[in-house]
């Protein structure tokens, strides 16, 4: 695809003078083009290293266009074959060299159109993943994810969700600067389950500019049409275990490590494009019982449920033993209990193994509650972790070389618990199993000086789970939304 900042005329002229297919565009050819062809005027030429250079010329309503070219050492030694490039390289010919094009916009020059490119290399994926670090720099509420986790989630060779899904990632640039990103996700598992032709979108981030947001959403809409889909929903991940839902309330609250944080202008951008509400999620923060004592009402209800139904809670001190004995059963029950919730998809065995490694392997067994019946069958589970939000802000996306230090400290000393996952067998709901597990989590937390608990997102229509939070002193402090739009 021709580089949008060069224009068709320039691209055609470069193609004519590049000296044959497979050869790089020579610096002298660009000088010739810049000095004799219509408006472009040579501004500066500079030799860089032994096999490269920089050309800067003025044209296009006064814009300064700079082209930097560097031939890698391996290419100079004849060890790199010419190959079809992407993006800028397509515009300038088939070359084994590395070329960077940027526009220097002087004061008073017009704003250039937004250009959209598709992520097609590991380096571009890293650019995609790291964009929020620039967008949310200095925000006290955004919690950086781990870079390695993000790279793995979006890599088909690392994330088993790609067995039943495909994705296309888009980057938005203006004036040579990265200004936005978005992912289009085609979940065959979800469409098979719900009988829909739906395209999900996620990893949506943009500067406060509707033209940028529109260009990104246009790209995903075009991808949806290409795949025969008739609807867009999002923000989603590949499964319900990925962050989802656009924050629409609670912008001055720190995020947890498992949710999306976004600037307050995001909802307006989506709604201006035509998106409307699909579903909402709410989040609660609970205050620990005063005096480190669990309310009598909660204790009595929990004891009644345990005695009446002959349930018991398993105690594990070794995460290795818990994983070996119960992890697979836990995720099988998770599949059953989440089946009726909005947007969930059944997990493959590889996905279960993937999430066991991600969620269970590093959890504190003290905060993994497993309820069993008289036959020792799992009937409920609950997973909470010490809040790592502040620690991950300090780690800034990397555990090494020093990011693990604040994380380890946060796992030993904390005042907030994050509730991540919970489920109860369908036939046994309303029997008090979830309350039993909640009480035991609170009991463990109070022993460590915990003052707060975060619910993480819960569907606003899930009255049963929200009813449990009414027992404690709590506040609803965040709301997030899944949006939908018909694609025509």
C-alpha positions in Angstrom: 0.0 0.0 0.0 1.5 3.4 -1.0 2.6 5.5 1.9 -0.3 8.0 2.3 2.1 10.9 3.1 4.0 10.6 -0.2 1.1 10.7 -2.6 0.4 8.7 -5.7 2.5 11.0 -8.0 5.7 10.7 -5.9 5.2 6.9 -5.6 4.8 6.5 -9.3 8.0 8.5 -10.0 10.0 6.6 -7.4 8.8 3.4 -9.1 10.0 4.6 -12.5 13.5 5.6 -11.3 14.3 3.0 -8.7 16.6 1.2 -11.1 14.9 -2.1 -11.5 12.7 -4.3 -9.3 14.4 -5.5 -6.1 16.8 -2.6 -5.9 16.6 0.1 -3.2 15.7 3.6 -4.3 19.0 5.4 -4.5 19.6 8.7 -2.7 20.6 10.3 -6.0 17.3 9.3 -7.5 15.4 10.9 -4.7 17.5 14.0 -5.0 16.6 14.1 -8.7 12.9 13.7 -8.0 13.0 16.3 -5.2 14.8 19.0 -7.3 13.3 18.7 -10.8 9.8 17.2 -10.3 7.1 19.8 -9.8 6.8 21.0 -6.2 9.3 18.9 -4.1 12.4 20.8 -3.3 15.6 19.3 -1.7 16.1 20.6 1.8 18.9 18.4 3.2 21.0 15.4 2.4 23.1 13.5 4.8 25.2 10.4 4.7 24.6 8.0 7.6 27.2 5.3 8.3 28.7 3.3 5.5 25.6 2.2 3.7 22.8 4.6 4.3 21.6 8.1 4.1 18.9 10.7 4.9 17.0 12.8 2.4 14.7 15.6 3.4 12.6 17.5 0.8 9.8 20.0 0.9 6.6 19.7 -1.0 2.9 19.0 -0.5 1.7 22.4 0.8 5.0 23.1 2.6 5.4 19.8 4.5 8.9 18.5 5.0 9.2 14.8 4.1 12.2 13.0 5.5 13.4 9.6 4.3 16.1 7.7 6.2 17.6 4.5 4.7 19.9 2.0 6.3 21.1 -1.2 4.7 21.7 -3.8 7.5 25.2 -5.3 7.7 23.8 -8.8 6.8 22.2 -7.3 3.6 25.5 -5.7 2.5 27.2 -9.1 2.9 24.6 -10.6 0.6 23.0 -12.7 3.3 19.6 -11.1 3.2 17.5 -11.6 0.0 15.3 -8.8 -1.3 11.7 -9.4 -0.1 8.4 -7.7 -0.5 8.1 -5.0 2.2 5.1 -3.7 4.0 3.8 -0.2 4.6 6.5 2.3 3.6 8.6 -0.3 1.8 5.8 -1.2 -0.6 5.6 2.5 -1.6 9.3 2.7 -2.4 10.0 -0.7 -4.0 11.2 -4.2 -3.1 14.3 -3.8 -1.0 16.3 -5.5 1.7 17.1 -2.2 3.3 15.4 -0.5 6.2 13.7 2.7 5.5 11.8 5.1 7.7 9.6 7.9 6.4 8.3 10.7 8.5 6.7 14.1 7.9 7.9 17.2 9.8 4.9 19.5 10.0 5.8 23.1 10.4 3.6 25.6 12.2 0.7 26.6 10.1 0.8 23.5 7.9 -2.4 21.5 7.5 -3.0 18.5 9.7 -2.5 15.3 7.7 -5.0 12.5 7.3 -4.8 9.6 9.7 -3.1 6.5 8.2 -4.0 3.0 9.3 -1.6 0.1 9.1 -1.9 -3.6 10.0 0.4 -5.2 12.5 2.4 -7.8 10.6 5.7 -8.3 12.6 6.9 -8.9 16.1 8.3 -5.4 16.2 5.0 -3.9 15.2 3.2 -6.0 17.8 5.5 -4.6 20.4 4.7 -1.1 19.2 1.0 -1.9 19.4 1.3 -3.3 23.0 3.4 -0.4 24.2 1.2 2.5 23.0 -0.7 2.9 26.3 2.6 3.7 28.1 2.7 6.9 26.1 -1.1 7.6 26.2 -1.4 7.1 30.0 1.9 8.4 31.1 1.6 10.1 34.5 -1.9 8.7 35.2 -2.3 7.7 38.8 -5.2 5.4 37.9 -3.8 3.3 35.0 -2.1 0.1 35.9 0.4 -1.1 33.3 -0.1 -4.8 32.3 2.9 -7.0 32.0 4.4 -6.6 28.6 5.2 -10.2 28.3 1.6 -11.2 29.1 0.2 -8.7 26.5 2.6 -10.0 23.8 1.6 -13.6 24.6 -2.1 -12.9 24.5 -1.9 -11.3 21.1 0.5 -13.9 19.6 -1.2 -16.8 17.7 1.7 -19.1 18.6 1.4 -18.3 22.3 -2.3 -17.9 23.0 -4.4 -21.1 22.5 -7.5 -19.0 22.1 -6.4 -18.6 18.4 -7.4 -22.2 17.9 -11.0 -20.9 17.6 -10.4 -17.3 16.9 -8.5 -15.0 14.5 -7.5 -11.3 15.0 -6.2 -8.4 13.1 -4.4 -5.5 14.8 -4.4 -2.0 13.5 -2.2 1.1 14.3 -3.1 4.7 13.5 -0.5 7.3 12.7 -0.7 11.0 12.0 2.2 13.1 11.0 4.4 10.1 11.5 3.3 9.7 15.1 1.5 6.8 16.6 -1.9 8.0 17.8 -4.1 5.0 18.3 -4.6 1.2 18.1 -7.4 -1.3 18.0 -7.8 -5.1 17.6 -10.5 -6.8 15.6 -11.3 -10.3 17.0 -13.3 -12.9 15.2 -14.3 -15.5 17.8 -15.6 -18.5 16.0 -16.3 -20.1 19.4 -18.6 -17.2 20.4 -20.4 -17.1 17.1 -20.9 -20.9 17.2 -22.3 -20.7 20.7 -24.6 -17.7 20.2 -25.5 -18.3 16.5 -24.3 -14.8 15.6 -22.1 -13.1 13.0 -20.3 -10.9 15.4 -16.9 -9.2 15.2 -15.4 -8.2 18.6 -13.1 -5.3 19.1 -10.6 -4.7 21.9 -7.3 -3.1 22.8 -8.9 0.2 21.8 -6.8 3.2 22.7 -6.6 6.6 21.0 -5.8 10.2 21.6 -8.7 12.6 22.2 -9.5 13.0 18.5 -12.6 11.7 16.7 -10.9 11.4 13.3 -8.4 9.0 14.8 -11.1 7.0 16.6 -13.2 6.9 13.4 -10.3 5.7 11.3 -9.6 2.8 13.7 -13.3 1.8 13.9 -13.6 2.1 10.2 -10.7 -0.4 9.9 -12.4 -2.9 12.2 -15.8 -2.4 10.5 -14.1 -3.1 7.1 -12.5 -6.2 8.6 -15.9 -7.4 9.9 -17.5 -6.9 6.4 -14.6 -8.8 4.8 -15.3 -11.7 7.1 -19.1 -11.6 6.5 -20.0 -10.3 9.9 -22.9 -8.0 10.6 -22.3 -6.7 14.1 -19.5 -5.2 16.2 -19.3 -5.5 20.0 -16.6 -4.4 22.5 -14.3 -3.9 24.1 -13.8 -7.6 24.5 -10.9 -10.0 24.7 -10.8 -13.5 23.3 -12.6 -14.9 26.3 -14.3 -13.7 29.5 -11.0 -14.1 31.3 -9.5 -11.2 29.3 -10.1 -7.6 30.3 -13.4 -6.3 28.8 -15.8 -3.4 29.1 -15.1 0.3 28.5 -14.9 2.3 31.7 -17.8 4.9 31.8 -17.8 5.7 35.6 -15.0 5.8 38.1 -12.2 7.5 36.2 -10.7 8.7 39.4 -10.3 5.2 40.9 -7.2 3.1 40.4 -7.8 0.1 38.2 -7.1 -3.5 39.3 -4.7 -5.6 37.3 -7.5 -7.5 35.5 -9.5 -4.7 34.0 -9.4 -1.9 31.3 -8.7 1.7 32.3 -9.4 4.4 29.8 -9.7 8.2 29.6 -13.1 9.8 30.2 -13.4 10.9 26.5 -13.6 7.3 25.2 -17.3 6.7 25.6 -18.1 9.9 23.7 -15.9 8.8 20.8 -17.7 5.4 20.5 -21.2 6.9 20.9 -20.5 9.6 18.3 -19.6 6.8 15.9 -23.0 5.2 16.5 -22.3 2.6 19.2 -25.0 1.9 21.8 -25.1 0.0 25.1 -25.1 -3.8 25.0 -24.5 -4.6 28.6 -23.0 -2.9 31.7 -20.8 -4.2 34.4 -20.5 -2.7 37.9 -17.7 -2.9 40.4 -17.8 -2.6 44.2 -15.3 -1.8 46.9 -16.1 -3.2 50.3 -14.7 -2.0 53.6 -13.4 -4.7 56.0 -15.6 -5.2 59.1 -14.8 -2.8 61.9 -12.6 -4.2 64.6 -11.5 -7.1 62.4 -14.7 -9.0 63.3 -17.0 -10.5 60.6 -20.6 -9.5 61.1 -22.7 -11.9 63.1 -25.3 -12.1 60.4 -22.8 -13.3 57.9 -21.4 -15.9 60.2 -24.8 -17.3 61.1 -25.8 -17.6 57.5 -22.6 -19.3 56.6 -22.8 -21.8 59.4 -26.4 -22.6 58.5 -25.5 -23.3 54.9 -22.6 -25.5 55.9 -24.5 -27.6 58.4 -27.7 -27.9 56.4 -26.1 -29.0 53.1 -23.0 -30.8 54.5 -20.5 -28.8 52.5 -17.0 -28.2 53.6 -14.1 -26.0 52.5 -10.7 -27.5 51.6 -7.6 -26.1 53.1 -4.4 -26.0 51.0 -1.0 -24.7 52.0 0.8 -25.8 48.9 -0.1 -24.3 45.5 1.6 -27.2 43.8 -0.6 -29.7 45.5 -3.7 -27.7 44.8 -2.8 -27.4 41.1 -2.2 -31.1 40.8 -5.4 -32.2 42.7 -8.0 -29.5 41.8 -7.0 -27.1 39.1 -8.5 -29.0 36.2 -11.7 -29.6 38.2 -11.9 -25.9 39.0 -11.8 -24.8 35.4 -14.3 -27.4 34.4 -16.6 -26.0 37.0 -15.8 -22.5 35.8 -16.9 -23.4 32.3 -20.2 -24.7 33.7 -20.9 -21.7 36.0 -19.9 -19.1 33.4 -21.8 -20.8 30.5 -24.9 -18.6 30.9 -23.1 -15.3 31.4 -23.0 -12.7 28.6 -20.2 -13.1 26.1 -18.5 -16.2 27.6 -17.1 -19.0 25.5 -16.2 -22.6 26.4 -12.5 -23.1 27.0 -10.5 -25.7 25.2 -8.2 -27.9 27.2 -5.2 -25.9 26.0 -6.9 -22.7 27.2 -7.5 -24.3 30.6 -3.9 -25.3 30.9 -2.9 -21.7 29.8 -5.1 -20.0 32.4 -4.1 -22.5 35.2 -0.5 -21.5 34.6 -1.5 -17.8 34.5 -3.9 -17.6 37.4 -3.3 -20.6 39.7 0.5 -21.2 39.6 1.4 -17.9 41.3 -1.7 -17.5 43.6 -1.7 -17.7 47.4 -3.4 -20.9 48.4 -4.8 -19.1 51.4 -7.1 -17.1 49.1 -8.2 -20.0 46.9 -11.4 -21.4 48.4 -12.8 -24.7 47.2 -16.1 -26.1 48.5 -16.9 -29.8 48.2 -19.8 -32.0 49.0 -19.9 -35.3 50.9 -18.6 -37.1 47.9 -15.6 -34.8 47.8 -16.8 -33.3 44.5 -16.1 -29.6 43.9 -19.3 -27.5 44.1 -17.9 -24.1 44.3 -14.6 -22.1 44.1 -13.4 -18.6 44.8 -10.1 -17.0 43.9 -8.8 -13.7 45.4 -5.4 -12.2 45.3 -3.6 -9.3 47.2 -4.0 -6.1 45.2 -1.0 -5.7 42.9 -2.1 -2.4 41.3 0.4 -0.2 42.9 3.1 -2.8 42.6 2.6 -3.1 38.8 2.6 0.6 38.5 6.1 0.6 40.0 7.1 -2.4 37.8 5.9 -0.5 34.8 5.2 -3.6 32.7 8.4 -5.6 33.4 9.2 -8.0 36.2 12.9 -8.0 35.4 15.4 -6.8 36.2 13.8 -5.1 39.2 10.1 -5.1 38.7 9.6 -8.2 40.7 10.7 -6.5 43.9 7.6 -4.3 44.4 5.4 -7.3 43.4 7.0 -9.5 46.0 6.6 -6.8 48.6 2.9 -6.4 47.7 2.3 -10.1 48.1 3.6 -9.9 51.6 2.2 -6.6 52.8 -1.2 -5.4 51.5 -4.4 -3.8 52.6 -6.7 -4.7 49.6 -7.9 -8.0 48.2 -9.1 -8.4 44.6 -11.8 -11.0 43.9 -10.9 -12.5 40.5 -13.0 -15.6 39.9 -15.9 -17.3 41.7 -18.5 -20.0 40.7 -21.0 -22.3 42.2 -22.5 -25.4 40.6 -25.9 -24.5 39.0 -28.0 -27.0 40.8 -26.7 -25.8 44.2 -27.0 -22.0 43.8 -28.9 -20.3 46.6 -27.5 -22.8 49.2 -25.0 -20.4 50.7 -21.9 -21.9 49.2 -20.7 -18.6 47.9 -21.3 -17.0 51.2 -19.2 -19.7 53.0 -16.3 -19.0 50.7 -16.6 -15.2 51.0 -16.6 -15.4 54.8 -13.4 -17.6 54.7 -11.7 -15.1 52.3 -12.6 -12.3 54.7 -11.3 -14.3 57.6 -8.0 -14.9 55.9 -7.7 -11.2 54.8 -8.5 -9.8 58.3 -5.7 -11.9 59.7 -3.3 -10.1 57.3 -4.7 -6.6 58.1 -6.8 -6.2 54.9 -9.1 -3.1 54.9 -10.7 -3.2 51.5 -11.9 -5.7 48.9 -12.5 -5.1 45.2 -15.2 -7.1 43.4 -13.9 -6.6 39.8 -16.6 -6.5 37.1 -20.0 -8.1 37.7 -22.9 -7.9 35.3 -25.4 -5.3 36.4 -28.2 -7.9 36.0 -26.5 -10.5 38.2 -28.6 -9.6 41.3 -27.5 -12.8 43.2 -23.8 -12.0 43.4 -24.4 -8.3 44.0 -26.8 -9.3 46.9 -23.8 -10.7 48.8 -22.0 -7.3 48.7 -25.0 -5.8 50.5 -24.2 -7.6 53.6 -21.0 -5.6 54.0 -20.3 -1.9 54.0 -19.7 -1.3 50.3 -19.9 1.3 47.5 -20.3 0.9 43.8 -17.4 3.0 42.5 -17.0 1.9 38.8 -19.2 1.0 35.8 -18.0 -0.3 32.5 -19.9 -1.0 29.2 -19.9 -3.3 26.3 -21.0 -1.4 23.2 -22.7 -2.7 20.0 -23.1 -1.5 16.5 -24.7 -3.0 13.4 -22.3 -3.2 10.5 -24.0 -2.3 7.2 
